[in-house]
Amino acid sequence: MGAPHLLVHAKKDTVGVVVVEDLKAGTDMLCVVTEDDSSFRLKAKMNVPIGHKIALVDIKKGDTVWKYGQDIGQAVADIKKGEHVHVHNLKTKRW
């Protein structure tokens, strides 16, 4: 299978975490779901730093974003599948 580019913790997650340095736009990523050790492929649409998130599905402005099977915030802009998810398009619901 090879080393993964992206880790997804739960099947319900809408984002995964980049686990390689200097992920480049256009990379055909190997994505592994740690909950059940399944895998899938996804194309990165942007350069994304290690430790940052990538959308697994199209996320609409106002949608809840899921990571680790938990609500981690709300999209403040539309996010396309394969795009970088970070402070520019995701905000916590806490404040």
N, C-alpha and C positions, 0 to 999 in steps of 0.2 A: 504494500500500500504506500509506503514512503512516509516521510515526516509531514505532518499537517501544517498548513499555513494559518488556519483559523480554528479556534475551539468554540464550540457551542455547548452549553451546559445542560439545557433541557429542551425537549421537543417543542415546547410552547414558545421558546425564545424567538424574538424577532431580530436580534443582533448576535453576532459572534465576536470574539476577541482575536486580533491578529497576534500570532506567536512567532513571527519571523521579523528580522531586521529589514528595513527598507523595502516593504512590499510595494511593488510597482503596479500602476494602472495596466490593465490588460492581462494580469496574471490569472491563469486558470487555477484557482485555489483548491486544494484538498481541505475539506472541512470535516471535522470529526465531532460527533455529538457524544459527550462524555457520559451522559445518562444511560445510554444503551450501546455505546461503542459502534454506532452506525456512522456512515460517511456519505458525503455528497460533494459535488463540484459546484463552484460559483466563480464567476469572473469578477475581479476587482475593477471598478470603474474609475478609481482614483488611487494615487499614491497614499498609503496609510501607514503611520508609524506603529511600531510594535506596542502592544498594550492598548491600542485604540480599537474602536468598534466599527463593524461593517454591517449594513442592513442586509438581512437574509430575504426580505420581502419588501415590496413597495410599502412605505409607511406614509400615511397622510398627515398633514398638519392637524394637531389635536389628538392623534392616536396615542395610546399608551405604548411605551417601549418596554419590552421584556428581555431581561438578562438574568441568568441563574434561576430561571423560573419565577422571578420576582419583578414587580413593577418598579422600574428605575427612573421613570419620568415621562414627560409628554413631548412629542415632536412639536417644534415651533415653526417648522417648515416642512414641505413635502420632501421625502427622502426616497430615492430610487434604490431598488435592489442592487447591491454591489457598491453603494456609496458609503463614504466616511460618515460616521455618526459621532458627534462630539458636541462641545458647548455651543457651537454655531447653529445647531439645529435640534438640540435636546436640552430641556430644562427640567430640573427637579420639580415635583409638585409640592415640596415642603414649604417653599417660600417664593 
